Amino acid sequence: MDRAEVLAFEVMKVVPEGQRAPMLTLMGWLQWLKGSGTHAERYLKLAVEDVPHYRLAVLLHEELVAIVHIAEVAKNPETAYKRPIS
């Protein structure tokens, strides 16, 4: 997951404004899978700011983040994202 997030962020740096919504939405979804609704919401809001009414970002926000639905993978200790120890 960390690698996908890094790659999405790198791609987003070269994509012009107004076309970043897909990468921001991906980053929001990855954050949601990691169990971080706060960060997921931030990325999804940025996606909608980049492309107003970007449908996938709006749907993910409405169906997952806004109703505080936690990803099944994040609930299970065996499958939950393990943050690297710094």
Steps between C-alpha positions, in 0.01 A plus 500: 500500500783738580652444157168567324463819700851618413444425130165681497658802666787505247258476207288775649799736504523494120126510430366853449237652727152407391611144424623386843167376632558133408835487683363690800203262512734200488703647784181558699385144444840364608483708817151362569630146457775581749233605749564874483166661423635846578770479235263329257252783538772759438609337173142452381422867569813601307383282210164678490675838520718398205207375290167623636247219547760230417256213538727228642636732769149615589373141522793379709455792735125450533504122529817435698640801677197713587312210661817390682506161335827326586660270244475133596871462430571775756284333766683168493833505691645241263422697184516857632768732372807489719656844521880493470678574825712811463 
